[in-house]
């Protein structure tokens, strides 16, 4: 059974999430503090998705996210943010989160976001290894790895999915809507800003100079493309 961790210090919200995720077929682990969440993840390293609230009694959710990402690039992470706090969404994505859900949220919305992350975690199920090569980059779509000049680049699942879209469409201008649909799904109701923030994060990892990117270039007023 797929495991999900919910980190939320408000017991009524946490219980509400737990009940609905169990109904959806997930095994759910609970934590009320950041420390408890990190301990649970050590005990259960097979957790596939973590849902992190930002306001916690011992540390904020951003710090928990950073600590998870320091050791685990593959786990899906969803931040719970306040509807009015736009910077919380950006900060969460920049610290390594894959997605965010704004409070108040419906069980169906949260479950859909978790389902989408698990689909990406499942990756490509082909029997043979498929290599995508663009310039100094080699992507193995079976093993979900990316190398630049022979050196491994550690990516989150969302970063990997964005990189795959670009490498499969070299030289093609992709709108933010195209990227959003390809990576998050056509039913995703979040802000297009999630695309910009994740590309900014991806550029930090793959570009030689983030102030003058040469691999993921901006098509002003439209979106992005791979190469000049």
Helices and strands as residue ranges (DSSP letters): E 3-7, H 11-23, E 27-31, H 34-43, E 49-53, H 61-71, E 76-82, H 86-94, E 99-103, H 107-122, E 131-134, E 137-140, E 145-148, E 151-153, H 157-168, E 174-175, H 176-184, H 193-206, G 210-212, E 216-219, E 223-226
